[in-house]
Amino acid sequence: MEQQNGSMPYIYEEIKENILLEHRIGGNYKNIFHRHNGYEIYLLLQGDINMLVEHSCVHIGRGALAIMNPTEYHLAVSLDGGSYERYTLNLSTKFLQSLTTEKTNFISFFDKRSPGQNNIVTLSEDDILTLLALFVSLRDSLDSDAFCSDILANSYCMQVLYFVCRKFIESENIPANIMPPLITRTIQYINDNITESFTLTDIGNELSYNKDYIGKIFKQYTGIPLKTYILEKKIDLAQSLLAQGQSVTDTCFNTGFKDYANFIRTFKKYTGHTPNKSR
């Protein structure tokens, strides 16, 4: 996780490359609810895992294929602390946009879903081996300095995207959502009211639960405090509004901040720069 001046952890992992392919093997895997500044393709090869994406939680095993866009918070939780193996392919927004054609809009494919819905399908063993072969070829190309290795890497990346898109379009093997209803309702409340000013007490009153209990269960499942998640979501929205040309003052009040100075401080704390820079 990135850190701001050694204090406030960003709740995202920054992707600096256009293409970042990682193969992780280990045990006792731990993480927190996070997102990336790019798009992610995730393939689980080994492990007894609960995958959280926004308000959904799915129990997955070998062959689970997941996709996440930059706005979707996600978390893989090892249930038994045993062996864990996965591949992740992260692609920058700029790079994915460069691959978009009139007939094939990869950005739309990742973004057209409602947050936390239809993120995961399960592959057959043959499909696992096919995708693994593409990942290995992509890895070799990324590691090579040979002539045209970058062209090969882009080609393999496009083949991965084609394969993944086709599997999501064709698949009927979609795992069931097992997220506790309280967490689902909490995140849904936040999403529905993200432009408003609300407190943890307001959430508790709406859901008829004590706010401290909701916060405890939320952190138990996601690894981060509920208040931190809310602020991060508000800053996400603020960055989007600023990028669309909205003024800093309007963005402040359209993301539910009542105090302008507090908005500026919070924005800089979570992003590392001022709102004017985002504009």
Helices and strands as residue ranges (DSSP letters): E 3-4, E 8-9, E 12-13, E 19-27, E 35-36, E 38-46, E 49-53, E 56-60, E 64-68, E 74-78, E 83-92, H 93-98, H 106-111, E 120-122, H 125-143, H 149-170, H 181-192, H 200-207, H 211-222, H 226-243, H 248-254, H 260-271, H 275-278
